[in-house]
Amino acid sequence: MGALAHDARAQEITRSIVALAHKLGCGVIAEGVEGAGQAALLDAWSCDQQQGYLYARPMSADDAADLVRRGGSGEALRLAS
């Protein structure tokens, strides 16, 4: 997803994939979202869910369970550690 914010061709391919998946009745999860610009484009194209460093770094199962219990963001979990 790294080139998405700056590459018109990558944007068109990604937008088309999201649209096709929705037309086929599938949900779409974007993986590898690292920046707010990428997230904004994916939101504009109605991507159903996003995951990546923008939201949280990789974490242990215990940390993930704690994050879910607290209802916090990845940033909140990193700050609490």
C-alpha positions in Angstrom: 0.0 0.0 0.0 3.0 2.3 0.3 2.7 3.9 -3.2 -1.0 4.3 -3.0 -1.0 8.0 -1.8 1.3 9.1 -4.6 0.8 6.7 -7.6 -2.3 7.3 -9.8 -1.9 3.8 -11.4 -1.9 2.1 -7.9 -4.9 4.2 -6.9 -6.9 3.1 -10.0 -6.0 -0.5 -9.5 -6.9 -0.4 -5.8 -10.2 1.5 -6.4 -11.1 -1.0 -9.1 -10.4 -4.0 -6.9 -12.5 -2.5 -4.0 -15.4 -1.8 -6.5 -15.2 -5.3 -8.0 -15.2 -7.0 -4.6 -18.3 -5.0 -3.6 -20.1 -5.8 -6.8 -19.5 -9.5 -6.1 -20.9 -9.1 -2.6 -17.5 -9.4 -0.8 -16.2 -7.3 2.0 -12.8 -5.6 1.6 -10.0 -5.4 4.2 -7.0 -3.3 3.2 -3.7 -4.5 4.7 -0.6 -2.5 5.2 -2.1 0.9 5.7 0.7 3.1 7.0 -0.4 6.7 6.5 -3.4 9.0 6.8 -3.4 9.7 3.0 -3.8 6.0 2.3 -6.6 5.7 4.9 -8.5 8.6 3.4 -8.4 7.2 -0.1 -9.6 3.8 1.1 -12.4 5.5 3.1 -13.4 7.4 -0.1 -13.6 4.1 -2.0 -15.7 2.5 0.8 -13.1 0.0 1.8 -14.8 -1.9 4.6 -11.9 -2.3 7.0 -8.2 -1.3 7.2 -5.3 -2.7 9.1 -1.6 -1.7 9.3 0.9 0.3 11.2 -1.3 3.4 11.1 -3.6 1.7 13.6 -1.2 -0.7 15.6 2.1 -2.4 15.4 2.4 -6.1 15.6 1.7 -7.3 19.1 1.5 -10.4 21.2 -1.8 -12.2 21.7 -1.9 -10.9 25.3 -1.5 -7.3 24.2 -4.1 -7.8 21.5 -6.6 -9.1 24.0 -5.8 -6.2 26.3 -6.4 -3.8 23.4 -9.8 -5.3 22.7 -10.8 -5.4 26.4 -10.0 -1.7 26.7 -11.5 -0.7 23.4 -8.5 1.4 22.7 -6.5 2.1 19.6 -3.1 0.8 18.7 -1.6 4.2 19.7 -3.3 3.9 23.1 -1.8 0.5 23.7 1.7 1.7 22.7 1.5 4.7 25.0 0.4 2.5 27.9 3.3 0.0 27.5 
